[in-house]
Amino acid sequence: MSEPAGRDGTLRFWTVFGACVLAVVALGAVAGWVGSGSGRDTSDADGAGSTTGTASHAACNAADVAREVLPSVVTIEVGSSSGGGGGSGSGEVIDASGIVLTNDHVIADGADGTDGADGADADRPVTVRLDDGTELAATVIGRDPRTDLAVLRTDTDRRLPALPWGSSDRLVVGEPVVALGAPLGLSGTVTTGVVSALGRDVPVPTGDGSGSTVLTGAIQTDASINPGNSGGALVDCAGRLVGINTAIATVPSASGSSSGSVGIGFAVPAAVARPVAEALRTDGSVAHPTLGVSTLPVALHHADGSVAVGLQLTAVAAQGPAASAGLRPEDVITALRGVEALHPDTIAHLEATRDVGDEVHVTFVRDGREHTATITLRAAPTS
């Protein structure tokens, strides 16, 4: 299962996430969407932390990396003025003025009830703890549940050590990486591993509870990631930020509970995180494409006795892309051009991997009759 890598030692288990509070998504379900990773024949401009796809890698000097990177890694706590609830996760300073990047599911409770401009709710204060133990009040200035990223501004007059960005596009399978964060609330934890695969598409639930999304092009690593690591840094051997640790795969027990790290973790690549972080910092939101529908998987029984998955439209946004193409609630999507088989996360995957203006060719059934339509993706409305 793929779950967020947890918010703290309270070990809140979800049913599909990975690196703040643990969420659990069945490995089988993830396997249906996860693409195979492949090495890339690239080399870093200055030769550090990357190599060609055929070269071998020695392990990072974790002590050197930790010494350079830990001052930029923070622990994020979402508490309650009444003393209940809350949790913790990880983050990293990406600008010396006190701007911190983390996962949206880490601060979702702290952002509940806000309008996106006023920051964290008074009953759910957000605190950032620096590597030296200093605690700073923080404000949520931008959230993007689609990519599971959020940006905070800390209340500080001092310049903070910012973590430099690396190039996730230049990573190769087998390259050593280092994960830093606060698993189970243990700040300053460092683990090492390698890039196990690249280009994974991992379905996870959104931190705001609105549904599911897909971490597109995620980095898979065997560096140990556990609850509380969510939002923390995945860096190369030069200490540059190449990914945001976000989800882990877990093996549920017979009782339904889940273990911690099993050596399969997922990080949002820097190539995705960097532009999203900049947009969240400047605008507070990111425009993503949408079909304007909500769906529920249903069984399609064919004449030959086979059964396939269809997607019944449970809601169609008025004047949205699907509505404009003629689709209505209760219609059942039976096929999407370019998609071999439908899946409960098909729409989330499509919206996460396509661009505004792209056309989606749909086959659907209404009142027992088959129809086709072309839906043009539009930017989703932002709140």
C-alpha positions as CSV (number, residue, x, y, z in Angstrom):
1,M,0.0,0.0,0.0
2,S,1.1,3.5,-0.6
3,E,0.6,5.9,2.3
4,P,1.8,9.3,3.4
5,A,4.9,9.0,5.5
6,G,3.3,10.2,8.6
7,R,3.0,13.3,10.7
8,D,4.2,12.1,14.0
9,G,4.5,9.5,16.7
10,T,0.7,9.4,17.0
11,L,0.9,7.0,14.0
12,R,-2.4,8.1,12.4
13,F,-2.9,5.5,9.6
14,W,-4.7,6.6,6.5
15,T,-5.7,4.3,3.8
16,V,-3.6,5.4,0.9
17,F,-0.7,8.0,1.6
18,G,2.9,8.0,2.6
19,A,5.1,10.4,4.5
20,C,3.4,12.6,7.1
21,V,0.8,10.6,9.0
22,L,0.8,7.1,7.5
23,A,-1.8,6.3,4.9
24,V,-2.1,2.9,3.4
25,V,-2.8,2.0,-0.2
26,A,-2.7,-1.6,-1.2
27,L,0.4,-2.5,-3.1
28,G,-1.7,-4.2,-5.7
29,A,-3.7,-1.0,-6.3
30,V,-0.5,1.0,-6.6
31,A,1.0,-1.6,-8.9
32,G,-1.8,-1.0,-11.3
33,W,-0.7,2.6,-11.8
34,V,3.0,2.6,-11.0
35,G,5.0,2.8,-14.2
36,S,8.4,1.1,-14.4
37,G,11.4,3.3,-13.7
38,S,14.4,3.5,-16.0
39,G,17.9,4.8,-15.8
40,R,18.7,8.0,-17.7
41,D,22.0,8.5,-19.5
42,T,22.8,11.9,-18.0
43,S,25.6,13.5,-16.1
44,D,25.5,16.5,-13.8
45,A,26.9,19.8,-15.1
46,D,29.5,19.9,-12.4
47,G,29.8,16.1,-12.0
48,A,28.6,16.0,-8.4
49,G,25.8,13.7,-7.2
50,S,25.0,12.3,-10.6
51,T,26.6,10.2,-13.4
52,T,25.7,8.4,-16.6
53,G,23.3,5.5,-16.6
54,T,26.1,3.0,-17.1
55,A,28.4,4.3,-14.4
56,S,28.5,2.9,-10.9
57,H,28.0,4.9,-7.8
58,A,29.6,4.8,-4.4
59,A,27.5,5.6,-1.4
60,C,27.2,9.2,-0.3
61,N,29.3,10.4,2.6
62,A,26.2,10.7,4.8
63,A,28.1,12.6,7.5
64,D,29.1,15.3,5.1
65,V,25.7,15.5,3.6
66,A,24.0,15.7,7.1
67,R,26.4,18.4,8.2
68,E,25.5,20.5,5.2
69,V,21.8,19.8,4.9
70,L,20.4,19.4,8.4
71,P,20.5,23.1,9.2
72,S,18.0,23.6,6.4
73,V,15.6,20.7,7.4
74,V,12.8,21.5,9.9
75,T,10.2,19.8,11.9
76,I,6.7,21.0,11.4
77,E,4.1,20.7,14.2
78,V,0.4,21.3,13.8
79,G,-1.0,21.6,17.3
80,S,-4.2,22.6,19.0
81,S,-4.6,25.4,21.4
82,S,-6.9,23.1,23.4
83,G,-4.2,20.5,23.6
84,G,-5.8,17.8,21.4
85,G,-5.2,16.6,18.0
86,G,-2.4,17.8,15.8
87,G,0.7,16.0,14.5
88,S,4.0,16.6,13.0
89,G,5.9,16.2,9.8
90,S,9.0,17.6,8.1
91,G,10.0,20.3,5.7
92,E,12.9,22.3,4.3
93,V,13.9,25.9,4.0
94,I,13.9,26.9,0.3
95,D,14.5,30.6,0.8
96,A,16.6,32.4,3.4
97,S,13.7,34.8,4.2
98,G,12.0,31.9,6.0
99,I,10.0,30.1,3.3
100,V,9.5,26.4,4.0
101,L,8.3,23.7,1.6
102,T,6.5,20.6,2.9
103,N,3.6,18.2,2.0
104,D,0.1,19.5,2.0
105,H,-1.1,16.5,4.1
106,V,1.3,17.6,6.8
107,I,-0.4,21.0,7.3
108,A,-3.9,20.1,6.2
109,D,-5.3,20.3,9.7
110,G,-3.6,23.6,10.4
111,A,-5.0,25.1,7.2
112,D,-8.6,23.9,7.7
113,G,-11.0,26.7,7.9
114,T,-8.7,29.3,6.4
115,D,-9.2,31.2,3.2
116,G,-5.7,30.5,2.0
117,A,-4.7,34.1,2.8
118,D,-4.9,34.3,6.5
119,G,-2.8,31.2,7.2
120,A,-3.3,28.6,9.8
121,D,-6.4,28.4,11.9
122,A,-6.0,29.8,15.4
123,D,-7.1,26.5,16.9
124,R,-4.5,24.6,14.8
125,P,-1.3,26.7,15.1
126,V,1.6,25.7,12.9
127,T,5.1,25.7,14.4
128,V,8.4,25.2,12.6
129,R,11.3,23.9,14.7
130,L,14.7,24.5,13.3
131,D,17.7,22.2,13.6
132,D,19.1,24.2,16.5
133,G,15.8,23.8,18.4
134,T,14.4,27.3,17.8
135,E,10.7,27.3,17.3
136,L,9.0,29.7,14.9
137,A,5.3,30.4,14.3
138,A,4.4,29.8,10.7
139,T,1.7,30.7,8.3
140,V,0.4,28.6,5.4
141,I,0.7,30.8,2.4
142,G,-0.1,28.3,-0.4
143,R,-1.5,24.7,-0.7
144,D,-1.8,22.4,-3.7
145,P,-3.5,19.1,-2.7
146,R,-3.0,17.8,-6.3
147,T,0.7,17.6,-6.0
148,D,0.6,17.3,-2.1
149,L,2.8,20.3,-1.6
150,A,2.4,23.4,0.6
151,V,4.5,26.5,1.4
152,L,4.8,28.1,4.8
153,R,6.2,31.5,5.8
154,T,8.0,31.5,9.2
155,D,7.8,34.5,11.5
156,T,11.5,35.3,11.8
157,D,13.8,38.3,11.3
158,R,16.9,36.1,10.9
159,R,18.2,34.7,7.7
160,L,17.7,30.9,7.5
161,P,20.0,28.5,5.6
162,A,18.2,27.6,2.4
163,L,18.6,24.2,0.8
164,P,19.8,24.5,-2.8
165,W,17.7,22.8,-5.6
166,G,19.1,19.9,-7.5
167,S,18.1,18.3,-10.8
168,S,15.7,15.4,-10.4
169,D,15.8,15.0,-14.2
170,R,19.4,14.0,-14.0
171,L,19.0,11.2,-11.4
172,V,19.7,7.7,-12.5
173,V,18.5,4.4,-11.1
174,G,21.1,3.2,-8.5
175,E,22.3,6.6,-7.6
176,P,22.8,7.1,-3.9
177,V,20.5,9.6,-2.1
178,V,19.9,10.7,1.5
179,A,16.6,11.3,3.2
180,L,16.4,13.8,6.1
181,G,13.4,14.6,8.4
182,A,11.6,13.8,11.6
183,P,10.2,10.3,11.5
184,L,8.0,9.6,14.6
185,G,8.9,13.2,15.7
186,L,12.6,12.4,15.9
187,S,14.1,15.6,14.4
188,G,17.4,15.5,12.5
189,T,17.1,11.9,11.4
190,V,19.2,10.9,8.4
191,T,18.9,7.7,6.3
192,T,20.6,6.6,3.2
193,G,19.7,4.6,0.1
194,V,19.5,4.6,-3.6
195,V,17.2,5.7,-6.4
196,S,15.3,2.4,-6.8
197,A,13.2,3.6,-9.8
198,L,12.1,6.7,-11.6
199,G,8.9,7.9,-13.2
200,R,6.5,6.2,-10.8
201,D,2.8,7.3,-10.9
202,V,1.5,6.7,-7.4
203,P,-2.2,7.2,-6.5
204,V,-2.7,8.7,-3.0
205,P,-5.5,10.4,-1.1
206,T,-5.4,14.2,-1.0
207,G,-4.6,15.9,2.3
208,D,-7.7,18.0,2.2
209,G,-9.9,14.8,2.0
210,S,-11.4,15.9,-1.3
211,G,-10.5,12.6,-3.0
212,S,-7.4,11.1,-4.6
213,T,-4.6,12.4,-6.7
214,V,-1.5,10.9,-8.4
215,L,2.1,11.6,-7.6
216,T,3.3,11.8,-11.2
217,G,6.9,10.9,-12.1
218,A,7.7,10.1,-8.5
219,I,11.2,9.0,-7.4
220,Q,11.2,5.6,-5.7
221,T,13.9,5.1,-3.1
222,D,14.9,2.5,-0.5
223,A,16.1,5.1,1.9
224,S,14.1,4.5,5.1
225,I,11.1,6.8,5.3
226,N,8.6,6.5,8.1
227,P,5.6,8.5,9.6
228,G,6.9,12.0,10.2
229,N,9.2,12.0,7.2
230,S,6.5,13.6,5.0
231,G,7.6,16.8,3.5
232,G,11.3,16.1,4.3
233,A,14.2,16.4,2.0
234,L,15.6,13.8,-0.4
235,V,19.0,15.0,-1.5
236,D,21.8,13.9,-3.8
237,C,25.4,13.4,-2.6
238,A,26.1,17.1,-3.1
239,G,23.3,18.0,-0.7
240,R,20.9,19.4,-3.3
241,L,17.2,18.9,-3.0
242,V,16.0,16.4,-5.6
243,G,12.8,15.3,-4.1
244,I,10.2,15.8,-1.3
245,N,9.6,12.6,0.6
246,T,5.8,12.0,0.5
247,A,4.6,8.4,0.5
248,I,5.6,4.9,1.4
249,A,4.4,1.4,0.5
250,T,3.4,-0.7,3.5
251,V,2.3,-4.2,4.1
252,P,-0.8,-4.4,6.2
253,S,-1.1,-7.1,8.8
254,A,-4.0,-9.5,9.3
255,S,-5.5,-7.0,11.8
256,G,-5.4,-4.2,9.2
257,S,-2.6,-2.3,10.9
258,S,0.4,-1.2,8.9
259,S,4.1,-1.5,9.4
260,G,6.6,1.3,8.8
261,S,9.2,1.4,6.1
262,V,9.6,-1.7,3.9
263,G,12.2,0.0,1.7
264,I,9.7,1.4,-0.8
265,G,9.3,5.2,-0.5
266,F,8.2,7.8,-3.0
267,A,9.3,11.4,-3.4
268,V,7.8,14.3,-5.5
269,P,10.7,15.1,-7.9
270,A,12.3,18.5,-7.7
271,A,11.3,19.1,-11.4
272,V,7.6,19.1,-10.2
273,A,8.1,20.6,-6.7
274,R,10.1,23.7,-7.7
275,P,7.6,25.4,-10.0
276,V,4.7,24.5,-7.8
277,A,6.5,25.9,-4.8
278,E,7.2,29.1,-6.6
279,A,3.6,29.4,-7.7
280,L,2.3,28.8,-4.2
281,R,4.7,31.3,-2.8
282,T,3.7,34.1,-5.2
283,D,0.0,33.2,-5.9
284,G,-1.1,30.9,-3.1
285,S,-2.4,28.3,-5.6
286,V,-1.6,26.4,-8.7
287,A,-3.9,26.0,-11.8
288,H,-4.4,22.3,-12.7
289,P,-6.6,20.9,-15.5
290,T,-9.9,19.2,-14.7
291,L,-12.7,17.3,-16.4
292,G,-15.2,18.6,-13.9
293,V,-16.5,15.2,-12.8
294,S,-16.7,13.0,-9.8
295,T,-16.8,9.2,-10.5
296,L,-17.6,5.9,-8.8
297,P,-16.2,2.6,-10.2
298,V,-18.8,0.2,-11.4
299,A,-18.7,-3.3,-12.9
300,L,-19.3,-3.6,-16.7
301,H,-20.5,-7.1,-17.6
302,H,-19.8,-8.0,-21.2
303,A,-21.6,-10.5,-23.5
304,D,-18.6,-12.9,-23.4
305,G,-18.8,-13.1,-19.6
306,S,-15.9,-10.8,-18.9
307,V,-16.1,-8.0,-16.4
308,A,-14.4,-4.6,-16.7
309,V,-14.4,-1.4,-14.7
310,G,-16.5,1.5,-15.7
311,L,-16.7,5.0,-14.2
312,Q,-20.1,6.3,-13.3
313,L,-20.4,10.0,-13.1
314,T,-21.8,10.9,-9.7
315,A,-21.4,14.6,-10.2
316,V,-20.8,16.8,-13.2
317,A,-19.8,20.4,-12.6
318,A,-22.3,22.9,-14.2
319,Q,-20.7,24.5,-17.3
320,G,-17.6,22.5,-16.6
321,P,-15.6,20.6,-19.3
322,A,-17.6,17.4,-19.2
323,A,-20.9,19.2,-19.0
324,S,-20.0,21.3,-22.0
325,A,-19.2,18.1,-23.9
326,G,-22.7,16.8,-23.2
327,L,-22.0,14.4,-20.3
328,R,-24.5,14.1,-17.4
329,P,-24.7,12.5,-13.9
330,E,-25.3,8.8,-14.1
331,D,-23.5,8.4,-17.4
332,V,-21.0,5.6,-17.3
333,I,-17.6,6.1,-18.9
334,T,-16.5,2.8,-20.5
335,A,-13.4,3.9,-22.3
336,L,-10.9,6.7,-22.6
337,R,-8.7,6.9,-25.7
338,G,-5.1,6.0,-24.8
339,V,-6.1,4.3,-21.5
340,E,-5.9,0.5,-21.7
341,A,-8.1,-0.2,-18.8
342,L,-10.1,2.1,-16.5
343,H,-9.3,2.2,-12.8
344,P,-10.8,4.0,-9.8
345,D,-7.9,6.5,-10.0
346,T,-8.1,7.0,-13.8
347,I,-9.6,10.5,-13.7
348,A,-7.1,11.7,-11.0
349,H,-4.2,10.3,-13.0
350,L,-5.4,11.9,-16.2
351,E,-5.9,15.3,-14.5
352,A,-2.4,15.0,-13.0
353,T,-0.6,14.2,-16.2
354,R,-2.4,16.3,-18.8
355,D,-2.4,20.0,-19.6
356,V,-5.0,22.6,-19.8
357,G,-6.4,22.6,-23.4
358,D,-5.7,18.9,-23.9
359,E,-8.6,16.9,-25.5
360,V,-9.9,13.7,-23.9
361,H,-11.9,11.3,-26.1
362,V,-14.5,9.5,-24.1
363,T,-16.9,6.6,-24.7
364,F,-19.8,6.4,-22.3
365,V,-23.2,4.7,-21.9
366,R,-26.5,6.5,-21.2
367,D,-29.8,4.6,-20.9
368,G,-28.2,1.5,-22.5
369,R,-26.9,3.3,-25.5
370,E,-23.2,4.0,-26.3
371,H,-22.0,7.5,-27.1
372,T,-18.7,9.3,-27.7
373,A,-17.6,12.8,-26.7
374,T,-14.5,15.0,-26.7
375,I,-13.8,16.8,-23.5
376,T,-11.4,19.8,-23.5
377,L,-9.6,20.1,-20.2
378,R,-9.8,23.5,-18.4
379,A,-8.1,25.0,-15.4
380,A,-9.7,23.9,-12.2
381,P,-11.3,26.7,-10.2
382,T,-9.2,27.8,-7.2
383,S,-10.7,28.8,-3.9
